């Protein structure tokens, strides 16, 4: 399930980025988090016992 993972960004690298670049990273991470939350919900539904 490994997709194109972004490079790991350490604090020194992040300090060198422009504000616009940091905002773009934050937006991309927020989108990824929402996708992961949706997938967790799907998996919880699939694996929950049927009552």
N, C-alpha and C positions, 0 to 999 in steps of 0.2 A: 504493500500500500504506500510505499515511499514514493512521493511525488517530488517535483523539483523543490527541494528544500533550500531556503535562502542561506547564505553564508552566516555563520555565527558571528554576531557583532559584539565585540568587547567594549568596555567603557571608553577606552582610548580612541577607538575607531568612531564611536558615536559622537564623541566630543568634537571631532573634526568635520562632521556633516553639517550642512546648512539646515536652517529651520525647515525649509520646504521639504528636504529629504527626510527629516525626522517625522514630519507630519505624514508623509507618504508611507513610511514604515508603520506608523501607528495605525493608519487607516487599513493597511493590508493585514496587520495583525488582528485588528478588530473583526475584519471579514473572516479571517481564518478561525477565530474563536467562535463566531456565530455558526460557521459550518461544522465545527467540531461539536458544539452543543447540540445541533440538530442531529448529528450522527449518533451521539450518545443517547439521545431520546429514542431514536429509531432502534438502537440495539437494546435498550431497556424494554421497549415494547415487544420486540422479537423474543427476548429471553424471559419475559415475565411469565409466571405460571398462569394458565388459563383457568379462571374460576367459573 
